[in-house]
Amino acid sequence: MSDDFKRKLIEYKNGKLSEEERAEVEQELVKMEAYQAYLDEMLEGDEDPKDKSQSIRSANDSKMHKREARLLRRGKWKARYGTVLTLISLFIWFTFLSSIGTALFYSLGNPGYGNTDRHVIEAAIAVGYPNMEVHLSSDAGPYFNMKVKSPVTKTVGKEHMEVGDFSASFLLNWMRLYDFSWTDRGANVNAVFQYPGSSGFNSDQAWERLEKLPEGTVAEAFISYKRFYTTDEILQQFKGKEMDPVWFAVDSGEASARLREFSGGVETNPIGFPTNPVWLPEDGVQSNRSEQKTGFLTLEKTSLTSYPSLDVYGSGDLRDQNFVKTLKVLVKHKFIAKRLIPFVDLKETLAYVEKNGVKIYGAVVTGPTKEILKLKNDPEVSAIGVGKVALWNW
């Protein structure tokens, strides 16, 4: 390209050319565009066929890689979905099979493990919690778990009053958790007794409270005696009186003596038994047994169970035997019992009672407030504590 043509291009761009010169430049530009197009065609025709095929192959490979990547992504997601569905299916099957296994486990034996666990809890509360009672219901779920629960009741007057709730959960035969939930804050007040020969318990406030309570009320009271009684003897103490004994405190020997040394002869963690025994399964006689299939692998068994009859103010030997057998059950299942009554050395208590017999030094009684107040004049009574009070239901 000559310098003269370059000059004309600049002047063409700046609009300084005459009409004639501008037309000449435009014709030259058209020619140059035609030459450039012709050269491009020639160069494309001279391209190496190998380079062409390689370029085409590279394009095809790129498309193939993209397609493979899409397929891999889809495959990964399908595999993930498949893994999730497999895990869910395994979880459902495991839950189903463990539910069957749980039901079978807790029904094994005679009585079954589930019934035994419930009985141990009921017995421990009856022995270690004066005038408290539970009747547990159970719900066996999957994964070898069982939950038990029951209202906690006290006998006040002639009524069984709900004062709270008890619940516990088991893994196989291991009681993992338990809980007392009190609806009546005054219901869980410890029953305190004075040991015979001691004088560390001041009952003045309790007697004064009974005096101030109006007619038309019933009360729960913790009575301590100056000497030991046999079961028959203590029951005879209430014959003809307008009050009912509901629980008896039993001497546990050295098991509790060590604690009393620090409390001036006051027993803050008594052990004993209720007037109405906690019967063991082997104590009952079953009749009218029947079985009914209620579903797949489930069978409902029904029967009537009768237990020994008791004289209201007697049957001391039978009551004592029941207490000893109850202690043996608690010693055998100490891992459950010890959770509920950790303050009692069950093994030492059992050995002492078997050697020395049942010696009663206190009682939980309930009845009209003014009738209980009359015990203030009983020369055998050494101390008294007052528990729950309610309106007349006698």
Secondary structure as a PSIPRED ss2 file (coil, helix, strand):
# PSIPRED VFORMAT (PSIPRED V4.0)

   1 M C   1.000  0.000  0.000
   2 S C   1.000  0.000  0.000
   3 D H   0.000  1.000  0.000
   4 D H   0.000  1.000  0.000
   5 F H   0.000  1.000  0.000
   6 K H   0.000  1.000  0.000
   7 R H   0.000  1.000  0.000
   8 K H   0.000  1.000  0.000
   9 L H   0.000  1.000  0.000
  10 I H   0.000  1.000  0.000
  11 E H   0.000  1.000  0.000
  12 Y H   0.000  1.000  0.000
  13 K H   0.000  1.000  0.000
  14 N H   0.000  1.000  0.000
  15 G C   1.000  0.000  0.000
  16 K C   1.000  0.000  0.000
  17 L C   1.000  0.000  0.000
  18 S C   1.000  0.000  0.000
  19 E H   0.000  1.000  0.000
  20 E H   0.000  1.000  0.000
  21 E H   0.000  1.000  0.000
  22 R H   0.000  1.000  0.000
  23 A H   0.000  1.000  0.000
  24 E H   0.000  1.000  0.000
  25 V H   0.000  1.000  0.000
  26 E H   0.000  1.000  0.000
  27 Q H   0.000  1.000  0.000
  28 E H   0.000  1.000  0.000
  29 L H   0.000  1.000  0.000
  30 V H   0.000  1.000  0.000
  31 K H   0.000  1.000  0.000
  32 M H   0.000  1.000  0.000
  33 E H   0.000  1.000  0.000
  34 A H   0.000  1.000  0.000
  35 Y H   0.000  1.000  0.000
  36 Q H   0.000  1.000  0.000
  37 A H   0.000  1.000  0.000
  38 Y H   0.000  1.000  0.000
  39 L H   0.000  1.000  0.000
  40 D H   0.000  1.000  0.000
  41 E H   0.000  1.000  0.000
  42 M H   0.000  1.000  0.000
  43 L H   0.000  1.000  0.000
  44 E H   0.000  1.000  0.000
  45 G H   0.000  1.000  0.000
  46 D C   1.000  0.000  0.000
  47 E C   1.000  0.000  0.000
  48 D C   1.000  0.000  0.000
  49 P H   0.000  1.000  0.000
  50 K H   0.000  1.000  0.000
  51 D H   0.000  1.000  0.000
  52 K H   0.000  1.000  0.000
  53 S H   0.000  1.000  0.000
  54 Q H   0.000  1.000  0.000
  55 S H   0.000  1.000  0.000
  56 I H   0.000  1.000  0.000
  57 R H   0.000  1.000  0.000
  58 S H   0.000  1.000  0.000
  59 A H   0.000  1.000  0.000
  60 N H   0.000  1.000  0.000
  61 D H   0.000  1.000  0.000
  62 S H   0.000  1.000  0.000
  63 K H   0.000  1.000  0.000
  64 M H   0.000  1.000  0.000
  65 H H   0.000  1.000  0.000
  66 K H   0.000  1.000  0.000
  67 R H   0.000  1.000  0.000
  68 E H   0.000  1.000  0.000
  69 A H   0.000  1.000  0.000
  70 R H   0.000  1.000  0.000
  71 L H   0.000  1.000  0.000
  72 L H   0.000  1.000  0.000
  73 R H   0.000  1.000  0.000
  74 R H   0.000  1.000  0.000
  75 G H   0.000  1.000  0.000
  76 K H   0.000  1.000  0.000
  77 W H   0.000  1.000  0.000
  78 K H   0.000  1.000  0.000
  79 A H   0.000  1.000  0.000
  80 R H   0.000  1.000  0.000
  81 Y H   0.000  1.000  0.000
  82 G H   0.000  1.000  0.000
  83 T H   0.000  1.000  0.000
  84 V H   0.000  1.000  0.000
  85 L H   0.000  1.000  0.000
  86 T H   0.000  1.000  0.000
  87 L H   0.000  1.000  0.000
  88 I H   0.000  1.000  0.000
  89 S H   0.000  1.000  0.000
  90 L H   0.000  1.000  0.000
  91 F H   0.000  1.000  0.000
  92 I H   0.000  1.000  0.000
  93 W H   0.000  1.000  0.000
  94 F H   0.000  1.000  0.000
  95 T H   0.000  1.000  0.000
  96 F H   0.000  1.000  0.000
  97 L H   0.000  1.000  0.000
  98 S H   0.000  1.000  0.000
  99 S H   0.000  1.000  0.000
 100 I H   0.000  1.000  0.000
 101 G H   0.000  1.000  0.000
 102 T H   0.000  1.000  0.000
 103 A H   0.000  1.000  0.000
 104 L H   0.000  1.000  0.000
 105 F H   0.000  1.000  0.000
 106 Y H   0.000  1.000  0.000
 107 S H   0.000  1.000  0.000
 108 L C   1.000  0.000  0.000
 109 G C   1.000  0.000  0.000
 110 N C   1.000  0.000  0.000
 111 P C   1.000  0.000  0.000
 112 G C   1.000  0.000  0.000
 113 Y H   0.000  1.000  0.000
 114 G H   0.000  1.000  0.000
 115 N H   0.000  1.000  0.000
 116 T H   0.000  1.000  0.000
 117 D H   0.000  1.000  0.000
 118 R H   0.000  1.000  0.000
 119 H H   0.000  1.000  0.000
 120 V H   0.000  1.000  0.000
 121 I H   0.000  1.000  0.000
 122 E H   0.000  1.000  0.000
 123 A H   0.000  1.000  0.000
 124 A H   0.000  1.000  0.000
 125 I H   0.000  1.000  0.000
 126 A H   0.000  1.000  0.000
 127 V H   0.000  1.000  0.000
 128 G H   0.000  1.000  0.000
 129 Y C   1.000  0.000  0.000
 130 P C   1.000  0.000  0.000
 131 N C   1.000  0.000  0.000
 132 M C   1.000  0.000  0.000
 133 E E   0.000  0.000  1.000
 134 V C   1.000  0.000  0.000
 135 H C   1.000  0.000  0.000
 136 L C   1.000  0.000  0.000
 137 S E   0.000  0.000  1.000
 138 S E   0.000  0.000  1.000
 139 D E   0.000  0.000  1.000
 140 A E   0.000  0.000  1.000
 141 G C   1.000  0.000  0.000
 142 P C   1.000  0.000  0.000
 143 Y C   1.000  0.000  0.000
 144 F C   1.000  0.000  0.000
 145 N E   0.000  0.000  1.000
 146 M E   0.000  0.000  1.000
 147 K E   0.000  0.000  1.000
 148 V E   0.000  0.000  1.000
 149 K E   0.000  0.000  1.000
 150 S E   0.000  0.000  1.000
 151 P E   0.000  0.000  1.000
 152 V E   0.000  0.000  1.000
 153 T E   0.000  0.000  1.000
 154 K E   0.000  0.000  1.000
 155 T E   0.000  0.000  1.000
 156 V E   0.000  0.000  1.000
 157 G C   1.000  0.000  0.000
 158 K C   1.000  0.000  0.000
 159 E E   0.000  0.000  1.000
 160 H E   0.000  0.000  1.000
 161 M E   0.000  0.000  1.000
 162 E E   0.000  0.000  1.000
 163 V E   0.000  0.000  1.000
 164 G E   0.000  0.000  1.000
 165 D E   0.000  0.000  1.000
 166 F E   0.000  0.000  1.000
 167 S E   0.000  0.000  1.000
 168 A E   0.000  0.000  1.000
 169 S E   0.000  0.000  1.000
 170 F E   0.000  0.000  1.000
 171 L E   0.000  0.000  1.000
 172 L C   1.000  0.000  0.000
 173 N C   1.000  0.000  0.000
 174 W E   0.000  0.000  1.000
 175 M E   0.000  0.000  1.000
 176 R E   0.000  0.000  1.000
 177 L E   0.000  0.000  1.000
 178 Y E   0.000  0.000  1.000
 179 D E   0.000  0.000  1.000
 180 F E   0.000  0.000  1.000
 181 S E   0.000  0.000  1.000
 182 W E   0.000  0.000  1.000
 183 T C   1.000  0.000  0.000
 184 D C   1.000  0.000  0.000
 185 R H   0.000  1.000  0.000
 186 G H   0.000  1.000  0.000
 187 A H   0.000  1.000  0.000
 188 N H   0.000  1.000  0.000
 189 V C   1.000  0.000  0.000
 190 N C   1.000  0.000  0.000
 191 A C   1.000  0.000  0.000
 192 V C   1.000  0.000  0.000
 193 F E   0.000  0.000  1.000
 194 Q E   0.000  0.000  1.000
 195 Y C   1.000  0.000  0.000
 196 P C   1.000  0.000  0.000
 197 G C   1.000  0.000  0.000
 198 S C   1.000  0.000  0.000
 199 S C   1.000  0.000  0.000
 200 G C   1.000  0.000  0.000
 201 F C   1.000  0.000  0.000
 202 N C   1.000  0.000  0.000
 203 S C   1.000  0.000  0.000
 204 D H   0.000  1.000  0.000
 205 Q H   0.000  1.000  0.000
 206 A H   0.000  1.000  0.000
 207 W H   0.000  1.000  0.000
 208 E H   0.000  1.000  0.000
 209 R H   0.000  1.000  0.000
 210 L H   0.000  1.000  0.000
 211 E H   0.000  1.000  0.000
 212 K H   0.000  1.000  0.000
 213 L C   1.000  0.000  0.000
 214 P C   1.000  0.000  0.000
 215 E C   1.000  0.000  0.000
 216 G C   1.000  0.000  0.000
 217 T E   0.000  0.000  1.000
 218 V E   0.000  0.000  1.000
 219 A E   0.000  0.000  1.000
 220 E E   0.000  0.000  1.000
 221 A E   0.000  0.000  1.000
 222 F E   0.000  0.000  1.000
 223 I E   0.000  0.000  1.000
 224 S E   0.000  0.000  1.000
 225 Y E   0.000  0.000  1.000
 226 K E   0.000  0.000  1.000
 227 R E   0.000  0.000  1.000
 228 F E   0.000  0.000  1.000
 229 Y E   0.000  0.000  1.000
 230 T C   1.000  0.000  0.000
 231 T H   0.000  1.000  0.000
 232 D H   0.000  1.000  0.000
 233 E H   0.000  1.000  0.000
 234 I H   0.000  1.000  0.000
 235 L H   0.000  1.000  0.000
 236 Q H   0.000  1.000  0.000
 237 Q C   1.000  0.000  0.000
 238 F C   1.000  0.000  0.000
 239 K C   1.000  0.000  0.000
 240 G C   1.000  0.000  0.000
 241 K C   1.000  0.000  0.000
 242 E C   1.000  0.000  0.000
 243 M C   1.000  0.000  0.000
 244 D E   0.000  0.000  1.000
 245 P E   0.000  0.000  1.000
 246 V E   0.000  0.000  1.000
 247 W E   0.000  0.000  1.000
 248 F E   0.000  0.000  1.000
 249 A E   0.000  0.000  1.000
 250 V E   0.000  0.000  1.000
 251 D C   1.000  0.000  0.000
 252 S C   1.000  0.000  0.000
 253 G C   1.000  0.000  0.000
 254 E H   0.000  1.000  0.000
 255 A H   0.000  1.000  0.000
 256 S H   0.000  1.000  0.000
 257 A H   0.000  1.000  0.000
 258 R H   0.000  1.000  0.000
 259 L H   0.000  1.000  0.000
 260 R H   0.000  1.000  0.000
 261 E C   1.000  0.000  0.000
 262 F C   1.000  0.000  0.000
 263 S C   1.000  0.000  0.000
 264 G C   1.000  0.000  0.000
 265 G C   1.000  0.000  0.000
 266 V E   0.000  0.000  1.000
 267 E E   0.000  0.000  1.000
 268 T C   1.000  0.000  0.000
 269 N C   1.000  0.000  0.000
 270 P C   1.000  0.000  0.000
 271 I C   1.000  0.000  0.000
 272 G E   0.000  0.000  1.000
 273 F E   0.000  0.000  1.000
 274 P E   0.000  0.000  1.000
 275 T C   1.000  0.000  0.000
 276 N C   1.000  0.000  0.000
 277 P C   1.000  0.000  0.000
 278 V C   1.000  0.000  0.000
 279 W C   1.000  0.000  0.000
 280 L C   1.000  0.000  0.000
 281 P H   0.000  1.000  0.000
 282 E H   0.000  1.000  0.000
 283 D H   0.000  1.000  0.000
 284 G C   1.000  0.000  0.000
 285 V E   0.000  0.000  1.000
 286 Q E   0.000  0.000  1.000
 287 S E   0.000  0.000  1.000
 288 N E   0.000  0.000  1.000
 289 R E   0.000  0.000  1.000
 290 S E   0.000  0.000  1.000
 291 E E   0.000  0.000  1.000
 292 Q E   0.000  0.000  1.000
 293 K E   0.000  0.000  1.000
 294 T E   0.000  0.000  1.000
 295 G E   0.000  0.000  1.000
 296 F C   1.000  0.000  0.000
 297 L C   1.000  0.000  0.000
 298 T E   0.000  0.000  1.000
 299 L E   0.000  0.000  1.000
 300 E E   0.000  0.000  1.000
 301 K E   0.000  0.000  1.000
 302 T E   0.000  0.000  1.000
 303 S E   0.000  0.000  1.000
 304 L E   0.000  0.000  1.000
 305 T E   0.000  0.000  1.000
 306 S E   0.000  0.000  1.000
 307 Y C   1.000  0.000  0.000
 308 P C   1.000  0.000  0.000
 309 S C   1.000  0.000  0.000
 310 L C   1.000  0.000  0.000
 311 D C   1.000  0.000  0.000
 312 V C   1.000  0.000  0.000
 313 Y C   1.000  0.000  0.000
 314 G C   1.000  0.000  0.000
 315 S C   1.000  0.000  0.000
 316 G H   0.000  1.000  0.000
 317 D H   0.000  1.000  0.000
 318 L H   0.000  1.000  0.000
 319 R H   0.000  1.000  0.000
 320 D H   0.000  1.000  0.000
 321 Q H   0.000  1.000  0.000
 322 N H   0.000  1.000  0.000
 323 F H   0.000  1.000  0.000
 324 V H   0.000  1.000  0.000
 325 K H   0.000  1.000  0.000
 326 T H   0.000  1.000  0.000
 327 L H   0.000  1.000  0.000
 328 K H   0.000  1.000  0.000
 329 V H   0.000  1.000  0.000
 330 L H   0.000  1.000  0.000
 331 V H   0.000  1.000  0.000
 332 K H   0.000  1.000  0.000
 333 H C   1.000  0.000  0.000
 334 K H   0.000  1.000  0.000
 335 F H   0.000  1.000  0.000
 336 I H   0.000  1.000  0.000
 337 A H   0.000  1.000  0.000
 338 K H   0.000  1.000  0.000
 339 R H   0.000  1.000  0.000
 340 L H   0.000  1.000  0.000
 341 I C   1.000  0.000  0.000
 342 P C   1.000  0.000  0.000
 343 F C   1.000  0.000  0.000
 344 V C   1.000  0.000  0.000
 345 D C   1.000  0.000  0.000
 346 L H   0.000  1.000  0.000
 347 K H   0.000  1.000  0.000
 348 E H   0.000  1.000  0.000
 349 T H   0.000  1.000  0.000
 350 L H   0.000  1.000  0.000
 351 A H   0.000  1.000  0.000
 352 Y H   0.000  1.000  0.000
 353 V H   0.000  1.000  0.000
 354 E H   0.000  1.000  0.000
 355 K H   0.000  1.000  0.000
 356 N H   0.000  1.000  0.000
 357 G C   1.000  0.000  0.000
 358 V C   1.000  0.000  0.000
 359 K C   1.000  0.000  0.000
 360 I E   0.000  0.000  1.000
 361 Y E   0.000  0.000  1.000
 362 G E   0.000  0.000  1.000
 363 A E   0.000  0.000  1.000
 364 V E   0.000  0.000  1.000
 365 V E   0.000  0.000  1.000
 366 T E   0.000  0.000  1.000
 367 G E   0.000  0.000  1.000
 368 P E   0.000  0.000  1.000
 369 T H   0.000  1.000  0.000
 370 K H   0.000  1.000  0.000
 371 E H   0.000  1.000  0.000
 372 I H   0.000  1.000  0.000
 373 L H   0.000  1.000  0.000
 374 K H   0.000  1.000  0.000
 375 L H   0.000  1.000  0.000
 376 K H   0.000  1.000  0.000
 377 N H   0.000  1.000  0.000
 378 D C   1.000  0.000  0.000
 379 P C   1.000  0.000  0.000
 380 E C   1.000  0.000  0.000
 381 V E   0.000  0.000  1.000
 382 S E   0.000  0.000  1.000
 383 A E   0.000  0.000  1.000
 384 I E   0.000  0.000  1.000
 385 G E   0.000  0.000  1.000
 386 V E   0.000  0.000  1.000
 387 G E   0.000  0.000  1.000
 388 K E   0.000  0.000  1.000
 389 V E   0.000  0.000  1.000
 390 A E   0.000  0.000  1.000
 391 L E   0.000  0.000  1.000
 392 W C   1.000  0.000  0.000
 393 N C   1.000  0.000  0.000
 394 W C   1.000  0.000  0.000
